[in-house]
Amino acid sequence: MTDVLIRNARIVDGTSDRAADAVCLRIADGVVQEVGPDLSAGDARVIDASGRFVMPGLTDAHVHVNAADADLKANAALPDAVVMVRSINLMNAMLLRGFTTVRDLGGATGVLRAAAGYSPIPVPRLNISGKALSQTGGHCDQRGVFDESAMPRDNVPLGAMGIICDGIPAVQRAARAQIKGGADFIKIMANGGVSSPTDPIHFLQYSRAEIRAIVEEAENAGTYVAGHLYTDAAIARAVECGVHSLEHCNLITPETARRAAEAGCIACPTLITYDKLSNEGAAMGLPAASVAKVDDVRLAGMQSLAIMAEAGLPMAYGSDLLGGMQKHQSGEFELRGRVLPAQQVIASATVIAARLLRMEGKIGTLAPGAFGDVVIVDGNPLEDLSVLSGQGDRISTILKGGEVIKG
């Protein structure tokens, strides 16, 4: 493994509203070893970051790496081998945008993660929920109104986002199965969704007893539950039942945001997906019924950021894009920047994401002991978030675990 010394590193990591004074970073054995002035290079490869800005590798805390097709029913019908290869390509593109860690919110399995470890092209570090848990007629039920075909409980296709399970014994078994299969946390569908055919946005999904049973299973395994949530009623109910990671939250009210903050929850808004679903969803294969639901949540998204910020509810970075829209992953930075200070937006993809993934000290920072994940940017993101947009065009250098991926 290559030893790397980065000189003249002005670090931007979301913990300050200004770039730090220039230091040297020494990375060896895949982790940051030293940070300080005038470190000796020795045999290390030297990278001079003069005139640029150095950041810890970015984290996208809401992706679907197996969703190469925006039509999720069609995606689930693809052969596993096809899904795997397409997932590798999607993940490589994420890494080249500077996302060295991604959290998959339904779809990626322990098998997919293990297979990605053999990829001939580099991919991000994967944090996964396994298959999301959904009730019959819920957000992972892609059957139409008149489709009564059985949904598989075991040997679920790799391209499927989730599994259907109803009742306390079934949800307990499903949660245990995801953890057994390598899931880092559990994802539940607790509200109606855009990309599913039979559940309007306002539908509350799973009973309180079922949600509490899933939360208990996660806690028994030392982890947490993430919930797909849009409406205020669904969010308030999830917080009451112990759900920790609140995905989307477009229709949250100030009171619920305060309760969530007091409960120690972390939100993960995903505004870019609604922007692109509205503009590009139909062309990318999203069914018409799903396109019609988009504005129910899209139009309230920007206000939700201000509400959560005012309540002190931490927000991690998420994109939640599907199919060909995944190229817009970095657009969330500029969208949030319309409402929030740049420092808060950057923190969402660094220190707050690290807290959500329970990887503090390992990702989202360049302190000694952290993974050697580094992006070097041509421009100061605290002054212009657009330097992080696009396909990594203004990211000149990327390291993941000390290995130079780009530059």
N, C-alpha and C positions, 0 to 999 in steps of 0.2 A: 504494500500500500504506500502510495506516494506521500512524503512529508511536504507540506506546503507552508510557506511564510508569506503572509500578505502584509505589505508595507503601506504606510500612509492611508490606513483604513479609518475613514470617518463613518462611524457606525450610526445607523438609523434603525431603531428596533421597536418604536412605539412607546417607549418609556419616557420620552422627553419630546418637547416641541422644537428642539434644535438638534442638529447633528453633533455628535460628540467630537472632541478634538482628535486629531489623527493619532493612531496607535498602530502597533504591529500585532498580528495574530499568527500564532504558530499552531498548525493542525497536524497531528500525527496519530496513527493507529485509528483513524476515523473520527477522532474527537478533538475539540479545542483543548490544547495543552497549556498555552500561555497567552496572556494579553498584556501588552505593556510597551513602553518606548524602547526603541533601538534593540530589539531582540536579534540575537545572532542567527544568521541563516544556516550555517553549517552546510549539510548536504541537501537542504530542502530546496524544492522548486520555489522561486521567488515570483510573486505577482505584485506589481506596483499599481495600487489603486488611486494614485494621484489624480485629482480632478474629477473623481467619481465618488460614489457613496456605497457603503457596504452594509448589507442587511443580512439577518439570519434568513435561512430558507423559509419561504412562505408556506402557510398551511391553509388549504381549502377544507373547511370542516363540514361541507355537505356536497358530495358528488355521488354519481352513479357510474362507476367505471365500466359496468357491463351494458350500459344503455347506448349502444351504437345506433339504435333506431328510436325515433321519437314515438312511434306507435308501439306501446309497451306490450300489447298482445302479440304483435308480429315479432317483436324482439324475443319474447319468451318461446316462440316457436322455432327459433333458429337452433341448429345443432350446436352443442357445447363447444366443439372445436372452433367453429366460426366465431362464436362469442368470445372465446379466449383470445384469439388472434386480434380481433377488433379491439378488445379491451387493452391489450398491450399497446396498440397504436394510440389509443386515447390517452393512456397513462403517460406514454412518452411525450406526447404533445403538452400535457399538464406540466411535466417536469421542465420542459424547455420554456415554459412561461414563468418559471421560477418557483413552482409549487413542489417542494421537496417532500412534503408530507400531505396526504389527503385522507379524509375520513369518509368512508363509503356508508351511505344511509339506506342500504337495502339493495341486495343483489350480489355483491362480492362475497365470496365464501372463503373458508380456510383453504380449500383446494385451489381456488383462483389465486390467492395470495402465495401459496407454495409454488404454483406453476410460474407465477410472475418472477419468482426468485431465480428461475432458469432462463429468463428472457435474454435474448442476444442483444437487445437494446435497453438502455437504462430506463427505469420507471421510478415513480416516487415511493416513499415508505407508505404502506397501507395500514390504516386503522379501520376495522370493519364491524358491522353489526350482523353479518350473515344475512339471511333472508328476513325482511320485515314481517311482523305479525299483523294480520288483518282479519277482521270478521267477515263472514259471508255478506256480500254486497258492499264491502268496504273498499278502501282505496287501492288495495292490491287485487281485487276481484275484477279481472278484465273480461269476464263473461257478460254478454248482453242480457237484457231483461228476460228473454225467452230461452236462454241457454242454461240447461239444467245438467250439463256434463259434469262429471266429478272432477274436483281439483286435487292434484297429487299432494299428499302430506309428506311423503318421503321421495327421495330421488327427484327432487324438484329441478327443472331445467336451469342451467346456469344463467340463461337470459331472463329468467323471471325475477321481478323485484322482491316478491315475498311469498308467503304461504298463508292459507286460510285456516283459521282455527277458532272454534267457538266453545265457550264454556270454560270454567276454571280448570278442570283437569287437562283439557286440550291446550290451553294457553301455557299452563305450567310445563307440559311436556315439550311444547314448541320452544319455549324459552330455554329450557335445559338442553334441547337438541342444538340450538344455535351456539350456546356456550361450549358444549362438547365439541362442536365443529370448529372452534377457534375464534368465535366472536369476542370482540373486546367490550361490547356493550349490546343492549337490546334496543331495537327500533319497533315502535308500534304505530299503527295508523289510528289516530284518535279523533279524526274529523274527516269530512268529505274532501274530495280532491279534484283537481283539474283533469288529470290524465286517466281517470276511471269513469266507466259509463253509467253507473246506476246510483251514485251517491252525490247529491247536491252538496255544495260547500257547507251549508249549515248543519248537516247531519252530524250528530255526536256518535262516535263509534266506540264500542266496548263499554260494558257496564263498569261502574266504579269498582265492583268486586273483582272483575277480570283484570282491570288495570292494576289494582293493588296486589293481586296475585303475581302479576308479571314483575312489578317493582320488587316484591319480596324475593322472587327468584334471582333477579339481578343483584340485589343486595347480598343475598346468600353467597353469591359468587364474587363478591367484592367489586361490583361494578354498578352501572346505572342504566336508566331507561331514557331514550330519546323519543319524543312524540311529534308526529306530523299534526300540526295545529294551525288553524287560521282564525276561527272566530273567538271572541272574548269568552263566551261560555265554555268552549272546549278547553281553552288555555287555563281558565280558572279551575276547572274540574281536574285537569291534569296536575296542576300544582298541588291541589288539595290531596291528590292520590299519590304524590311522591315522585312524579316525573321530573327529571333534572334538566334535560336538554330540550329546549322548546324551539322546534323548527318552524320557520316562516313567520308566524305571529303578526300577519298583516293587519288584523282587525282588533288588536289588543287595545284596551282602555287604560288610562292612567292608574286606576285603582288596582287592576289586575297586574299591571307591570310592577307596581310597588310591592304587592304581595309576593310576586315571583322573586323580586330582588331580595326581600326579607327571608325567603325560603332558601336562598343560596343558588337559585337556578341560573342558567346561562342560556341566552337566546341565540338563535342562528338564523337571521333574516337571509332571504335569497331573492333579492329584488330583480336581479338581472334575468332570471328565468322567465318572469312574467312579461318583462319588456320584450324579450325575444319570442316567447310563445305568441304574443299578440301580433308581432310583425312577421314572424317567419314560421310559426307553428304549422299552419296548414300546408305550406310548401314542403315542410320537412316530414310530413306524414301524420301529424297529430289529427285524430278524428275530429269532425266538425262539432260534435257534442262537447268535446273538451275545449276547443277554441272558444266556444260560446261562454264557457265558465271563467275565462281568464280575467276579464275586467272586474269580476266580483271581488278579486283580491288585489289585482294590479294597482287600481286607482288609490287604494289606501296605504300602499306600501311606504311611500316616503314619509307620511305622517307618523307611521308606526316607529320609524327610527327616532324621531324627535321625542315621542312619548317614552320610549324605553330609555333613551339617554337621560331624560329629565328624571326618571324614576330610579336611576342608578343601576339598571339591569344590564349586566355585561353582555356584549354582543360579539360573537365569533363571526369570522368570514365564511360565507357560503355562496355557492353558485347554483347548484341543483339543475344544471342544464342537461338536455337529452339530445341524442343523435347529433346531427350536423350543427346544432346550436352550441355545442360544447366549445367551439372556437372562441366564444364570447366570454369565457370564464373570467378573464381579468377585468371585464367591464364593470363588475360590482364595485371596484375601487372608486371609479369616477361617479357612479350613481350615488354611493353613500356620501361622497365628498360634496354633493350638493346640499347636504343637510348637516353633516358632522365635520368637526375639525379633522384635518389630515392625520394628526397624531392618533386620534381615536380609530380612524379607519385602518391605519397601519397596525395598531395594536390588535385589532380584530383578527389579523392574519399572522400574528406573532404571539405575544404573551397571553392574550385571552384564549386563542385557539389552543395553546399549550395547556392551559388550565383545564379547558373542556376535555381534551384528550387524556388528561391526567399524565402529562409528559413534561411537566414543568422542570426546568433545568436541563432538559434534553433537546427540546425544539423551541423555536421562537426566541432564542437568545444566543449570544456568542460568548458567554461566560465560560471559563474553564470547566470541562466536564460535559459540555453540550456536544451533540453530534456536530461533525464538521460540515454543516449545511450552510452554504453562503451564496448570496447573489450580489453581484456588483453591478450597480446601475449607473447609466450615463445621465445623471440629473438627480436633483434632490427631491424625493417623493413628498417631503414635508411641504415643499413649495408647489409641486405639480404632480398630482397623483397619476396623470396620464403616462408618466414614464414607466409605470407598471402595466399599462394596457397592451392590447394587441397580442402578438404571439411571442413576446419576449424580445421584441425588436430593439429595445433600449437596455436590455440586460446583456451586458457584454461577457460576463463570466458566471458560471453556475458550478458549485461544488455540492455533492451529496455524499455525506459520510467520508469526507476528505478526498473523494475522487473527483477529478475535473471532468464535468459533463460537457461544458461549453466554454470556449475561450482559451 
